[in-house]
Amino acid sequence: MHNPHSLFDIAGKIVLITGGNKGIGWALSSGLAQAGASVVIVNRGRESGEAAVQAIRAQGGDAHYLQADLAFPQAMPELIRQTVH
């Protein structure tokens, strides 16, 4: 029988979260990192994004920061390329 909890196992997965430095985005970033995901926080403000990454790392999580303004759709291909490489 398949364990239903394994459907939600994100350990070792890469999770890209836009606006992951505050509010609901921060709660997701922090929680998913604690669950074992490698979190990539994307936002416009480098300082606040890097601060969120440092906070996650201080809790023992794996996090990275990418700066992007998603109001410009042409930023998406490069953002995805940087996330998966």
ROLUMBA-219218 format. One record per residue (C-alpha): x, y, z; residue number from 1. Coordinates in Angstrom, 2 decimals, decimal comma. Each point is the difference from the previous one (the first is absolute). Layout:
% residues N
    east   north      up   k
       X       Y       Z NUM
...
END
This chain:
% residues 85
    east   north      up   k
    0,00    0,00    0,00   1
    1,25    3,46   -0,88   2
    0,68    2,31    2,94   3
   -2,17    3,12   -0,58   4
    2,46    2,16    1,93   5
    2,69   -0,71   -2,57   6
   -2,09    1,94   -2,54   7
    0,85    3,16    1,93   8
    3,66   -0,73    0,75   9
    2,00    2,96   -1,28  10
    3,36   -0,88    1,50  11
    2,66    0,68   -2,60  12
   -2,36    1,86   -2,34  13
    0,59    3,55   -1,24  14
   -2,81    2,42    0,84  15
   -0,09    3,46   -1,58  16
   -2,03    2,49    2,04  17
   -0,71    3,51   -1,21  18
   -0,28    2,53    2,80  19
    1,46   -2,59    2,36  20
    1,49    2,58    2,33  21
   -3,16    1,13    1,83  22
   -3,57   -0,91    0,87  23
   -1,44   -3,19   -1,47  24
    3,04   -0,37   -2,26  25
    2,30    0,03    3,03  26
   -2,16   -2,58    1,81  27
    0,21   -2,25   -3,07  28
    3,74    0,54   -0,45  29
    0,78   -0,76    3,61  30
   -2,35   -2,96    0,29  31
    1,05   -1,64   -3,25  32
    3,68    0,39    0,90  33
   -0,70   -1,65    3,36  34
   -1,67   -2,84   -1,93  35
    3,24   -0,55   -1,93  36
   -0,54    1,96   -3,20  37
    2,65    2,21   -1,54  38
   -1,77    3,36   -0,07  39
    0,68    2,68   -2,62  40
   -1,38    3,35    1,11  41
   -0,77    2,44   -2,80  42
   -0,80    3,67    0,54  43
    1,02    3,45   -1,14  44
    1,81    1,12    3,17  45
    3,39   -1,64    0,34  46
    0,52    1,00    3,63  47
   -3,29   -1,44    1,27  48
    0,34   -3,12   -2,15  49
    3,50   -0,74    1,22  50
   -1,09    0,62    3,60  51
   -2,73   -2,63   -0,41  52
    2,54   -2,45   -1,44  53
    2,31    0,58    2,97  54
   -2,87   -0,57    2,44  55
   -0,87   -3,32   -1,66  56
    3,63   -1,08    0,01  57
    0,29    0,94    3,68  58
   -2,86   -2,44    0,64  59
    1,94   -2,73   -1,84  60
   -1,86    0,29   -3,31  61
    1,30    0,29   -3,54  62
   -0,91    3,27   -1,70  63
    1,16    2,19   -2,87  64
   -0,97    3,42   -1,30  65
   -0,70    1,23   -3,52  66
   -0,92    3,57   -0,79  67
   -2,74    0,49   -2,60  68
   -2,91    2,27   -0,77  69
   -2,77   -2,29   -1,19  70
   -2,00    2,93   -1,33  71
    2,19   -0,61   -3,06  72
   -0,85   -3,44   -1,44  73
    3,24   -0,09   -1,96  74
    1,81   -0,51    3,33  75
   -1,57   -3,45    0,47  76
    2,17   -2,14   -2,33  77
    3,22    1,25    1,63  78
   -1,47   -0,47    3,46  79
   -0,88   -3,61   -0,76  80
    3,40   -0,63   -1,59  81
    1,80    1,29    3,11  82
   -2,24   -2,04    2,29  83
    0,57   -3,37   -1,65  84
    3,71    0,36   -0,77  85
END
